[in-house]
């Protein structure tokens, strides 16, 4: 048996001159960026490169290892979590825009203690969230539709109502609702602006400057809101310090990024429920509505949601920074991957959810029954390990409650998904039928995944 080579740096270019080009290329379409490089390396080195090899890139002038296999994502986020940090990787993009300290940017023991506190707080939300989602969904679809609507835009409106209602006790008609939404949009534009510095010329403020100002206003107004209206705070507390922490994290939980992520998963779920046809010609929603066993219906709906998460994760990935020299194991005879101290790892969840090694020969196909079998590994939509997304179960409860409400209301939907990249995102087309250019043209992947062009549907209630 041949001896395995010594660990090597990820395959790819180290050219600083290419850094700006690669930054824009990755920002435009991560899937196209990664897939095109893997295909190029595979053509040059067919004997050593598999379909989910770790790719080296220069993005935002950082040395980056892009990890997109299910097992290797798990290795970085869970098995070797102690060798990586989130804070260093996110400081530039996130720290100026969210109140500190927060769960996202803390690591190690500090994060563990903070997470225990927040897991206890979040545990009390479920009993209040489901009735709220039912009410908001019912009201959202109460008006008869006389024309087509942009489904993602509609789901984003519903997501604002759900998250601001859950965490701030706000209704859509409240003045603070509109103010919060506007400030959060400014914050997100500042966070994802490619403009690298804060500038104030007296008459023009950079998006980054506006984003920082929005953060300060949101922090102050959320705390004041909770003090003025005790019932608005979803977490019981008698401690002013705890109330400030709750207000600060509520800015994070109600961010435009969180809203867009929820809208993304709801859009994909609704499309799968209503526009994916079974062999008998019925939609999945029609099939679920006719299911006589409530337990079986819940099991099937949860399987559809988990399959939607696997193929269409709302956040395409997360970042970590290597705090030591780390080794990521590779399969077979390929050399293991060496990640030097100070390098970033970008964990690409879209690739992790479409890894043939984890999901077999049907890895690229939407299978609504896949997760009836509990032994199938879940996708990577919410991360893994000690810093897995705290809101995973809450988001799932929201999505399931929204879907159950729509089915109960007798919602019917008409539309046609023709864009090949969108069909690929949903798992409705074989992977080899969807080119990198299709992803780049038809899908936006940052800050969250959604179709580039509106998906127009007609909605009616029975």
ABEGO torsion letter per residue (X at the ends): XBBBBBBBBBBEBABAAAAAAAAAAAAABAAAAAAAAAAAAAAABAAABBAABBBBBBBGGBBBBBBABAAAAAAAAAAAAAABBAAAAAAAAAAAABBOBBAAABBEAAAAAAAAAAAAAAAAAAAAAAAAAAAAAAAAAABBBABBBBAAAAAAAAAAAAAAAAAAGBBAABAAAAAAAAAAAAAAAAAABABABBBBAGABBBAAAAAAAAAAAAAAAAAAAAAABAAABABBBABAAAAAAAAAAAAAAABAAAAAAAAAAAAAAAAAAAABBBAAGBBAAAAAAABABAAAAAAAAAAAAAAAAAABBABAEBBBBBABBBBBBBBEABBBBBBBBGBBBBBBAAAAAABAAAAEAAAABBBAAAAABAABBBBAAAEBEAABBAAAAAAAAAAAAAAAAAAAAGBBBBEBBABAAAAAAAGABBAAABBAAAAAAABBAOABBBBABBBBBBBBBX
